[in-house]
Structure formats: C-alpha cells, structure tokens
Amino acid sequence: MKKITQDELIPYIVKVLYEYGGRATKSQVENKIYELLASIFQHKWYHAPVSHGIPRWQHDIAWAKERARQQHDFVKSSGRGIWKLTEGGKRYYSSPAYIDGIRKIQLRIYGRGCDAT
C-alpha cells in the first residue's frame, strides 16, 4: 500500500482552496482531496479511527492544514470550519515549486506525472 505524508497533502490543500476561489469549508476541502486521492484513501488503513473517532485520512488532512498554516503561511482559518488561502498560498500555487511538488508526489505514488494545475 502506498501512503501519502501530511507534508505531501499540503499542495493538494492549496490546489483545492485555489480552485474554490481561495476559500472553502473544511468538509469541501476534505471531500475534494479524498476524490483526488481516492485510490490511496480507499485503503482500510486510512479509514481506521485515530483520534476522537476521526478516520486517518481526515486526521492527516487536518494536520497537513496546520503544517501549511504554521510552517508555510499558505492557509489560515477564517471562522469556524472555513479555510482560506493566504497570499503566500496563492504565490505558492503559481510557483514552479508547487508544480514540481505535485509531480514528485504523483511519480512516487502512481509512477507517473500529472497535470498539476
């Protein structure tokens, strides 16, 4: 089974928020990332509860959001359950680092690249 790290989820959080116009609910972000990474997240390991009964896939996305906020200033909370892309997150989305990051993840997980934008 291929696993994705919390750090590897950060570009997906940025991507989803950008595609929602820079702001989305936590559940919108989670559902879209689940859809994008369904071949990974469908594995039973990701559905096992880890903290307060939350499935691992949701727990990992929440912690990835915190890492994106604390370490990179890409995301911030904007009210209860609302995630917002910061100016730093918008710059990251438009940067070669974002595209390279997504492609590296796709190569590691699926053995192929993808259209990151």
C-alpha positions in Angstrom: 0.0 0.0 0.0 1.3 3.4 -0.9 0.9 6.1 1.8 0.9 9.8 1.4 2.5 12.0 4.1 0.9 15.0 5.7 3.5 17.2 4.0 2.6 15.8 0.7 -1.1 16.7 1.3 -0.2 20.4 1.6 -0.1 21.0 -2.2 -3.5 19.4 -2.5 -4.9 21.6 0.1 -3.6 24.7 -1.7 -4.9 23.3 -5.0 -8.4 22.7 -3.7 -8.6 26.1 -1.9 -7.4 27.8 -5.1 -10.0 26.0 -7.2 -12.7 27.1 -4.7 -11.7 30.7 -5.2 -9.4 30.8 -2.2 -11.9 29.9 0.5 -13.8 26.7 1.3 -15.2 24.7 4.2 -13.1 22.1 5.9 -15.5 19.4 4.6 -15.3 20.7 1.0 -11.5 20.5 1.1 -11.6 17.0 2.7 -14.1 15.7 0.2 -12.3 17.0 -2.8 -8.9 15.7 -1.6 -10.5 12.4 -0.9 -11.8 12.4 -4.5 -8.4 13.3 -5.9 -6.6 10.7 -3.9 -9.3 8.0 -3.7 -7.0 5.2 -4.9 -4.9 5.8 -1.8 -7.6 6.8 0.7 -9.9 4.0 -0.1 -7.5 1.6 1.7 -8.9 0.4 5.0 -5.8 1.8 6.8 -7.0 5.3 6.0 -10.5 4.6 7.4 -9.3 3.4 10.8 -10.2 5.9 13.5 -7.1 7.5 15.0 -8.2 10.4 17.2 -11.6 11.1 18.6 -13.0 8.5 16.2 -11.9 10.5 13.1 -10.7 8.4 10.1 -6.9 8.7 9.4 -7.5 10.3 6.0 -9.4 13.2 7.6 -6.9 13.5 10.5 -4.0 13.7 8.1 -5.6 16.4 6.1 -6.4 18.4 9.2 -2.7 18.1 10.4 -1.5 19.0 6.9 -3.6 22.1 7.0 -1.9 23.0 10.3 1.5 22.5 8.8 0.6 24.6 5.8 -0.5 27.3 8.3 2.3 27.2 10.8 5.3 26.3 8.6 4.5 27.9 5.3 1.7 30.5 5.9 -0.2 29.1 2.9 -3.6 28.7 4.7 -5.5 30.3 7.6 -8.7 29.7 9.4 -11.4 32.2 8.6 -14.2 31.4 11.0 -15.2 28.0 12.3 -14.7 25.3 9.7 -13.6 27.8 7.0 -10.2 27.5 5.4 -8.7 30.4 3.4 -5.7 30.6 1.1 -3.3 33.3 2.1 -1.3 35.5 -0.3 1.6 33.2 0.3 -0.5 30.2 -0.6 -1.6 31.9 -3.8 2.0 32.6 -4.7 3.0 29.0 -4.0 0.2 27.8 -6.2 1.6 29.9 -9.1 5.2 28.8 -8.5 7.3 26.1 -10.1 7.7 24.6 -6.6 4.0 23.8 -6.4 4.0 22.1 -9.8 7.3 20.2 -9.1 5.9 19.1 -5.7 2.7 17.7 -7.2 4.6 15.9 -9.9 7.0 14.3 -7.4 4.1 13.1 -5.3 2.4 11.6 -8.4 5.6 9.9 -9.5 6.2 8.4 -6.1 2.6 7.3 -5.6 1.5 6.3 -9.1 4.7 6.0 -11.0 3.7 8.8 -13.4 3.3 12.5 -13.6 0.2 14.6 -13.8 -1.3 17.9 -14.9 -0.8 19.8 -11.6 -2.8 22.9 -12.4 
